Amino acid sequence: MMSAIWQSIVKYEFWVLMTICVGLFIAERVTEDATFASIATLIFIVATTRLAMHPMWKKDEQGE
């Protein structure tokens, strides 16, 4: 059971990170604590960087 959850987290890594990011932005609105927004921004940067490094964007380079 746990390995199935972990595999889905790894498979949908970008969307899991985006969900955490949105949750932190909502927490910042509710609590008015700027720490949540800062952490959410950091997670957003990490998620977009991980997505940019994903192998699906490198398909053109494999044909060379």
Contacts in CASP RR format, 6 or more apart in sequence:
PFRMAT RR
TARGET T0000
AUTHOR 0000-0000-0000
METHOD contacts of the structure
MODEL  1
MMSAIWQSIVKYEFWVLMTICVGLFIAERVTEDATFASIATLIFIVATTR
LAMHPMWKKDEQGE
9 16 0 8 1.000
13 47 0 8 1.000
13 50 0 8 1.000
14 47 0 8 1.000
14 50 0 8 1.000
14 51 0 8 1.000
14 54 0 8 1.000
17 43 0 8 1.000
17 44 0 8 1.000
17 46 0 8 1.000
17 47 0 8 1.000
17 50 0 8 1.000
18 44 0 8 1.000
18 47 0 8 1.000
20 40 0 8 1.000
20 43 0 8 1.000
21 40 0 8 1.000
21 43 0 8 1.000
21 44 0 8 1.000
21 47 0 8 1.000
22 40 0 8 1.000
23 40 0 8 1.000
24 36 0 8 1.000
24 37 0 8 1.000
24 39 0 8 1.000
24 40 0 8 1.000
24 43 0 8 1.000
25 36 0 8 1.000
25 37 0 8 1.000
25 40 0 8 1.000
27 33 0 8 1.000
27 36 0 8 1.000
28 34 0 8 1.000
28 35 0 8 1.000
28 36 0 8 1.000
28 37 0 8 1.000
28 40 0 8 1.000
END
